[in-house]
Amino acid sequence: MRLAVAALAVLGCGETKVVWPDTPAVWPDPTDYPGPTGGRLYLTNSGDDTVSVLDMETLAELDRVPVGLVPVEKEGPHHLAISPDGEWAFIGISNFVPGSGSGPHGVHGGGDADGYCLKMSLADHRIVAEARVDRNPGDVRMLPDGTVLQSHFDLRALQEALAEDKPVEEGYSRLAIIDGSTMQIRHRPEVCAAPHGIATATDGGAVYLACYGSDEVGIVDLTGGEPTVSRVPLGDDARVGVPAYGPYAVAVSPADGSVWLSCWMDDSVPDQLGEVRVFDPESGEMDESRVTRQLGNPMFGTFSRDGARFYAPYQISDVVAIVDTETMDEIESVALDRDACLNVHALALSPDESSLYAVCEGDRRGPGTLLELDPATLEMRRFVEVGVFPDDVAILVLPE
């Protein structure tokens, strides 16, 4: 692990800028360099302000990289994406840290400090640039052309608008559309209430967001000069503020472009089933014939490369399920070993589809874990501890 001490330079109007000193390379001694393998796994550890770097073949932790702008504060790195050229990682800084009480770092979606998107070199794991974004950043994803997308899960904005009897539109959050090369923000369209998960159309022409606070799927059309926004309710009983569906994560099928939304259950109701619901971009409507249910809150799932299978992780029950995307039948489901995985958060399939990786938050105070599962049977092969409260994983494939 690399450690660094920063100096805070006071600028005008109380603004501060972090000045990082020169730090050693990640592998300063060439004899310690682990050498290239098939790939690496990058995990954001939101509870200790680090990114874990794992060898994809051995699951050995190669590095744990400190990230953030203020070393003396917990800033909560939250989700990341790797550029199509494999040279950069883009990391959200949410300024939310579990267990830190109220205030700027206290409650997911309730912070009052602006967030950031950091650009990290994957050659040496140095942070090279940042973009200041709105408060309460959520998901981070990328377009094929290298554009970075960052949502804002700003429940506070929605709650303030509703408390003051303002139109719900005044509580909408924006999508930051960032040039990955320059880190300049190109557009900030207002999308919906408390959007979190992001997924993109297979051709990159549209962005879909899970609008937790308003029970909608938000659609940002990028085919024109300026982004245009539309919204579709998840059902006739969709609600604002106290959602009936609570869409939190989203994924797009590589087979037909359908949009799969992970909808949280009301955990105050015993034995209630969470739902994954499907939006059809062709018809512009929700497909009521395509719903899958399981006990727990569905989180960040993933598709097989041909789109025939959807892998869904469920918190509360800590179940992983495989769904046949044509019939919507559950092919397999497994309750994960709680000693290896507590609070499963996200799944990722290896590029050759030989391994399914599960990110598990743990108890959010101590180390979380990464599991390797058999994609056919969901049998656990092995697991490794990582940092505190991991919440996302991205895969870097190394050249032969």
C-alpha positions as CSV (number, residue, x, y, z in Angstrom):
1,M,0.0,0.0,0.0
2,R,1.2,3.5,-0.8
3,L,0.8,6.2,1.8
4,A,0.8,9.9,1.1
5,V,0.6,13.1,3.1
6,A,-1.0,16.2,1.4
7,A,-0.7,19.9,2.1
8,L,-3.8,22.1,2.0
9,A,-3.3,25.4,0.3
10,V,-5.8,28.0,1.3
11,L,-7.2,29.9,-1.7
12,G,-9.7,32.8,-1.9
13,C,-13.2,32.6,-0.3
14,G,-12.2,29.8,2.0
15,E,-11.6,27.3,-0.9
16,T,-8.9,24.8,-0.4
17,K,-6.9,22.8,-2.9
18,V,-5.1,19.6,-2.1
19,V,-1.5,19.5,-3.2
20,W,-0.2,15.9,-3.3
21,P,3.6,15.4,-3.2
22,D,5.4,13.1,-5.6
23,T,4.8,9.5,-4.5
24,P,6.7,6.4,-5.4
25,A,5.5,4.1,-8.2
26,V,3.2,1.3,-7.3
27,W,5.9,-1.3,-7.9
28,P,9.1,0.7,-7.1
29,D,11.2,-2.5,-7.0
30,P,11.0,-4.3,-10.3
31,T,11.6,-7.6,-8.6
32,D,8.3,-7.2,-6.8
33,Y,6.3,-6.5,-9.9
34,P,3.8,-9.4,-10.2
35,G,4.0,-9.5,-14.0
36,P,1.1,-9.5,-16.5
37,T,-1.6,-12.1,-16.2
38,G,-5.0,-12.4,-17.9
39,G,-6.4,-9.3,-16.2
40,R,-7.0,-7.3,-13.1
41,L,-10.1,-6.6,-10.9
42,Y,-10.5,-3.1,-9.5
43,L,-12.9,-2.6,-6.5
44,T,-13.9,0.6,-4.9
45,N,-13.7,0.3,-1.1
46,S,-16.1,3.1,0.1
47,G,-15.4,2.6,3.8
48,D,-11.6,3.2,3.8
49,D,-11.0,5.4,0.7
50,T,-9.1,2.8,-1.3
51,V,-9.3,0.8,-4.5
52,S,-8.3,-2.8,-4.3
53,V,-6.4,-4.2,-7.3
54,L,-6.6,-8.0,-7.7
55,D,-5.0,-10.4,-10.1
56,M,-8.0,-11.9,-11.9
57,E,-6.4,-15.4,-12.1
58,T,-5.1,-15.8,-8.6
59,L,-7.3,-13.2,-6.7
60,A,-4.1,-12.0,-5.0
61,E,-4.4,-8.4,-4.0
62,L,-1.6,-6.6,-5.9
63,D,-2.2,-3.2,-4.5
64,R,-4.6,-1.1,-2.4
65,V,-4.5,2.4,-3.7
66,P,-5.5,5.4,-1.5
67,V,-7.9,7.6,-3.4
68,G,-9.6,10.9,-2.5
69,L,-8.7,14.6,-2.2
70,V,-8.6,15.1,1.5
71,P,-6.5,12.4,3.3
72,V,-7.8,13.4,6.8
73,E,-11.4,12.8,5.8
74,K,-13.4,9.8,4.7
75,E,-14.8,10.6,1.2
76,G,-16.3,7.4,0.1
77,P,-15.1,6.3,-3.3
78,H,-18.3,4.9,-4.9
79,H,-18.3,3.0,-8.1
80,L,-15.9,3.1,-11.0
81,A,-15.5,2.5,-14.7
82,I,-12.5,1.6,-16.9
83,S,-12.0,3.4,-20.2
84,P,-12.4,1.3,-23.5
85,D,-8.6,1.7,-24.2
86,G,-7.8,0.2,-20.8
87,E,-5.6,3.1,-19.8
88,W,-7.8,4.9,-17.2
89,A,-10.2,4.3,-14.4
90,F,-12.8,6.9,-13.4
91,I,-13.8,6.8,-9.7
92,G,-16.7,8.5,-8.1
93,I,-16.1,10.4,-4.8
94,S,-19.5,10.4,-3.1
95,N,-18.6,12.2,0.2
96,F,-20.8,9.5,1.9
97,V,-19.2,7.2,4.4
98,P,-21.3,4.7,6.5
99,G,-21.3,5.2,10.2
100,S,-20.1,8.8,10.0
101,G,-23.3,10.3,11.4
102,S,-25.2,13.1,9.8
103,G,-23.8,16.0,7.8
104,P,-21.8,16.0,4.6
105,H,-20.6,12.4,4.9
106,G,-23.4,10.8,6.8
107,V,-26.4,9.4,4.9
108,H,-26.4,7.9,1.5
109,G,-28.2,10.4,-0.7
110,G,-28.3,13.0,2.1
111,G,-24.9,14.7,1.9
112,D,-24.5,18.4,1.3
113,A,-20.9,18.4,-0.1
114,D,-20.2,18.3,-3.8
115,G,-18.7,15.1,-5.2
116,Y,-16.0,14.4,-7.6
117,C,-15.0,12.1,-10.5
118,L,-11.3,11.2,-10.3
119,K,-9.2,10.0,-13.3
120,M,-6.6,7.4,-12.3
121,S,-3.9,6.0,-14.6
122,L,-3.9,2.3,-14.7
123,A,-0.2,2.2,-15.6
124,D,0.9,3.4,-12.2
125,H,-2.3,4.1,-10.2
126,R,-1.8,7.8,-9.9
127,I,-4.7,10.2,-9.8
128,V,-4.1,12.6,-12.7
129,A,-7.2,14.8,-12.8
130,E,-10.6,15.3,-11.4
131,A,-14.0,16.9,-12.2
132,R,-16.2,18.5,-9.5
133,V,-19.8,17.3,-9.8
134,D,-23.0,17.6,-7.9
135,R,-23.5,16.3,-4.4
136,N,-24.4,12.7,-3.7
137,P,-22.7,11.0,-6.7
138,G,-24.1,7.6,-7.5
139,D,-23.1,5.3,-10.3
140,V,-20.2,5.8,-12.8
141,R,-20.2,4.2,-16.3
142,M,-18.7,4.9,-19.7
143,L,-19.8,5.2,-23.3
144,P,-17.8,3.4,-26.1
145,D,-16.2,6.8,-27.1
146,G,-14.6,7.4,-23.7
147,T,-17.3,9.7,-22.3
148,V,-17.8,9.3,-18.6
149,L,-21.3,9.3,-17.0
150,Q,-22.0,10.0,-13.4
151,S,-25.4,10.0,-11.7
152,H,-26.4,11.8,-8.5
153,F,-28.4,9.9,-5.9
154,D,-29.6,13.2,-4.3
155,L,-32.5,12.2,-2.0
156,R,-31.9,15.3,-0.1
157,A,-32.9,17.6,-3.0
158,L,-36.1,15.6,-3.5
159,Q,-37.0,15.7,0.2
160,E,-36.4,19.5,0.3
161,A,-38.6,20.1,-2.7
162,L,-41.4,17.9,-1.3
163,A,-41.1,19.5,2.2
164,E,-41.5,23.0,0.8
165,D,-44.4,21.9,-1.5
166,K,-42.4,22.7,-4.6
167,P,-42.9,20.9,-7.9
168,V,-41.1,17.6,-7.9
169,E,-39.0,18.8,-10.8
170,E,-37.2,21.1,-8.5
171,G,-35.9,18.0,-6.7
172,Y,-34.5,16.4,-9.8
173,S,-30.8,15.4,-10.0
174,R,-28.5,15.8,-13.0
175,L,-26.4,13.4,-15.0
176,A,-22.8,14.6,-15.4
177,I,-21.6,13.9,-19.0
178,I,-17.8,14.2,-18.8
179,D,-15.1,14.3,-21.5
180,G,-12.9,11.4,-20.3
181,S,-9.9,13.0,-22.0
182,T,-10.1,16.5,-20.6
183,M,-12.3,15.9,-17.6
184,Q,-14.5,18.8,-18.7
185,I,-18.2,18.4,-18.1
186,R,-20.0,18.7,-21.4
187,H,-23.6,18.5,-20.3
188,R,-25.6,18.3,-17.1
189,P,-29.2,17.4,-18.0
190,E,-31.7,17.2,-15.2
191,V,-33.0,13.6,-15.3
192,C,-35.3,12.6,-12.5
193,A,-35.6,12.2,-8.7
194,A,-32.6,10.5,-7.1
195,P,-31.3,8.5,-10.0
196,H,-28.6,5.9,-9.1
197,G,-27.8,3.0,-11.5
198,I,-26.6,3.8,-15.1
199,A,-26.6,1.6,-18.2
200,T,-26.1,2.5,-21.8
201,A,-27.7,1.3,-25.0
202,T,-25.5,-1.1,-27.0
203,D,-24.9,1.6,-29.6
204,G,-24.1,4.3,-27.1
205,G,-27.0,6.5,-28.3
206,A,-29.0,6.4,-25.1
207,V,-28.4,6.3,-21.3
208,Y,-30.8,4.7,-18.9
209,L,-31.0,5.6,-15.2
210,A,-32.8,3.9,-12.4
211,C,-34.8,6.8,-10.8
212,Y,-35.3,5.5,-7.2
213,G,-37.1,8.6,-5.9
214,S,-39.8,8.7,-8.6
215,D,-40.3,5.0,-9.6
216,E,-39.2,5.8,-13.2
217,V,-36.7,4.8,-15.8
218,G,-34.9,8.0,-17.0
219,I,-33.9,8.0,-20.6
220,V,-31.2,10.5,-21.9
221,D,-31.1,10.6,-25.7
222,L,-27.5,11.4,-27.0
223,T,-28.1,11.2,-30.7
224,G,-28.7,15.0,-31.1
225,G,-26.5,17.9,-30.3
226,E,-28.0,18.4,-26.9
227,P,-29.1,15.5,-24.7
228,T,-32.9,15.2,-24.4
229,V,-34.6,13.5,-21.4
230,S,-37.7,11.4,-21.1
231,R,-39.1,9.4,-18.2
232,V,-41.3,6.3,-18.0
233,P,-43.1,5.2,-14.8
234,L,-42.5,1.6,-13.8
235,G,-46.2,1.1,-13.1
236,D,-49.6,2.8,-12.7
237,D,-48.9,2.9,-9.0
238,A,-45.6,4.7,-9.3
239,R,-45.0,7.2,-6.5
240,V,-42.7,10.1,-5.7
241,G,-40.8,10.4,-2.5
242,V,-41.9,7.1,-1.0
243,P,-41.4,4.7,-4.0
244,A,-43.6,1.7,-4.7
245,Y,-40.8,0.1,-6.8
246,G,-37.6,1.8,-5.8
247,P,-35.4,1.1,-8.9
248,Y,-31.8,1.3,-7.8
249,A,-29.7,-0.5,-10.4
250,V,-30.0,-1.1,-14.1
251,A,-28.5,-3.2,-16.8
252,V,-29.0,-3.5,-20.6
253,S,-29.4,-6.8,-22.4
254,P,-26.8,-7.3,-25.2
255,A,-29.3,-9.5,-27.0
256,D,-32.3,-7.2,-27.5
257,G,-31.4,-3.9,-25.8
258,S,-34.1,-4.3,-23.1
259,V,-33.5,-2.5,-19.9
260,W,-33.6,-4.4,-16.6
261,L,-34.2,-2.5,-13.4
262,S,-33.5,-3.8,-10.0
263,C,-36.3,-2.7,-7.7
264,W,-36.0,-2.7,-3.9
265,M,-38.5,-4.3,-1.7
266,D,-40.0,-2.6,1.3
267,D,-37.8,-4.2,4.0
268,S,-40.3,-3.2,6.7
269,V,-42.7,-5.8,5.3
270,P,-41.6,-9.4,6.2
271,D,-40.9,-11.9,3.4
272,Q,-41.6,-9.4,0.6
273,L,-40.1,-10.2,-2.7
274,G,-37.9,-7.7,-4.6
275,E,-38.4,-7.4,-8.3
276,V,-36.4,-7.1,-11.5
277,R,-38.6,-5.3,-14.1
278,V,-38.0,-4.8,-17.8
279,F,-38.4,-1.7,-19.9
280,D,-38.7,-2.2,-23.7
281,P,-37.0,0.7,-25.6
282,E,-38.7,-0.3,-28.9
283,S,-42.3,0.2,-27.5
284,G,-41.3,2.8,-25.0
285,E,-43.2,0.9,-22.3
286,M,-42.6,-1.4,-19.4
287,D,-43.0,-5.1,-20.4
288,E,-45.4,-6.4,-17.7
289,S,-44.9,-10.0,-18.9
290,R,-41.2,-9.8,-17.9
291,V,-40.8,-9.7,-14.2
292,T,-38.7,-11.9,-11.9
293,R,-38.9,-12.0,-8.1
294,Q,-36.8,-13.2,-5.3
295,L,-36.6,-12.5,-1.5
296,G,-34.4,-9.6,-0.9
297,N,-33.3,-6.3,-2.6
298,P,-31.9,-6.9,-6.1
299,M,-28.6,-5.1,-6.7
300,F,-26.2,-4.7,-9.7
301,G,-26.7,-7.7,-11.9
302,T,-25.1,-8.7,-15.2
303,F,-25.8,-10.6,-18.4
304,S,-24.1,-13.4,-20.2
305,R,-22.5,-12.3,-23.4
306,D,-25.3,-13.6,-25.6
307,G,-28.0,-12.1,-23.3
308,A,-29.6,-15.5,-22.6
309,R,-28.9,-15.3,-18.9
310,F,-29.3,-12.6,-16.3
311,Y,-27.3,-12.9,-13.1
312,A,-29.0,-11.1,-10.2
313,P,-27.6,-10.5,-6.7
314,Y,-30.1,-9.9,-3.8
315,Q,-29.2,-8.3,-0.5
316,I,-30.9,-9.1,2.8
317,S,-31.2,-12.8,1.6
318,D,-27.7,-12.8,0.0
319,V,-29.0,-14.9,-2.9
320,V,-27.6,-15.0,-6.4
321,A,-30.1,-16.1,-9.1
322,I,-29.8,-17.0,-12.8
323,V,-32.8,-16.0,-14.9
324,D,-33.6,-17.2,-18.4
325,T,-34.2,-13.9,-20.2
326,E,-36.6,-15.4,-22.7
327,T,-38.9,-17.4,-20.4
328,M,-38.1,-15.4,-17.2
329,D,-37.8,-18.7,-15.4
330,E,-35.2,-19.0,-12.6
331,I,-32.6,-21.5,-13.8
332,E,-30.7,-21.6,-10.5
333,S,-30.5,-19.7,-7.2
334,V,-28.0,-20.1,-4.4
335,A,-27.8,-18.6,-0.9
336,L,-24.2,-17.5,-0.5
337,D,-22.2,-18.6,2.5
338,R,-22.5,-15.7,5.0
339,D,-19.0,-16.4,6.3
340,A,-17.7,-15.6,2.8
341,C,-20.2,-13.0,1.7
342,L,-22.4,-10.6,3.6
343,N,-24.4,-8.0,1.8
344,V,-23.8,-8.9,-1.8
345,H,-23.7,-5.7,-3.9
346,A,-22.6,-6.4,-7.5
347,L,-21.8,-9.1,-10.0
348,A,-19.4,-9.1,-13.0
349,L,-18.7,-11.9,-15.5
350,S,-15.2,-12.5,-16.7
351,P,-14.7,-11.8,-20.4
352,D,-14.3,-15.5,-21.2
353,E,-17.4,-16.2,-19.1
354,S,-15.5,-18.8,-17.0
355,S,-15.9,-16.9,-13.7
356,L,-18.7,-14.9,-12.0
357,Y,-17.4,-12.4,-9.5
358,A,-19.5,-11.2,-6.6
359,V,-18.6,-8.1,-4.6
360,C,-19.8,-8.3,-0.9
361,E,-19.9,-5.3,1.4
362,G,-19.4,-7.2,4.6
363,D,-20.6,-5.5,7.8
364,R,-19.5,-2.1,6.4
365,R,-17.0,-1.7,9.3
366,G,-14.5,-4.4,8.6
367,P,-13.2,-6.0,5.4
368,G,-15.5,-6.9,2.6
369,T,-14.9,-9.8,0.2
370,L,-14.8,-10.7,-3.5
371,L,-16.1,-14.2,-4.4
372,E,-15.4,-16.2,-7.5
373,L,-18.5,-18.4,-8.5
374,D,-19.0,-21.0,-11.2
375,P,-21.3,-19.2,-13.7
376,A,-23.2,-22.4,-14.5
377,T,-23.9,-23.8,-11.0
378,L,-23.1,-20.7,-8.7
379,E,-20.9,-22.9,-6.7
380,M,-18.3,-20.8,-4.8
381,R,-14.8,-21.6,-5.8
382,R,-12.9,-19.1,-3.6
383,F,-13.0,-15.7,-1.9
384,V,-10.6,-13.0,-0.7
385,E,-10.9,-10.2,1.7
386,V,-10.5,-6.6,0.4
387,G,-11.1,-3.1,1.9
388,V,-14.0,-1.8,3.9
389,F,-17.4,-1.7,2.3
390,P,-16.5,-2.6,-1.4
391,D,-19.4,-1.5,-3.7
392,D,-18.3,-2.1,-7.3
393,V,-15.9,-4.0,-9.5
394,A,-14.4,-3.3,-13.0
395,I,-12.3,-5.7,-15.1
396,L,-9.2,-4.7,-16.9
397,V,-8.1,-7.3,-19.6
398,L,-4.4,-7.2,-20.1
399,P,-2.8,-7.7,-23.6
400,E,-1.3,-11.0,-24.4
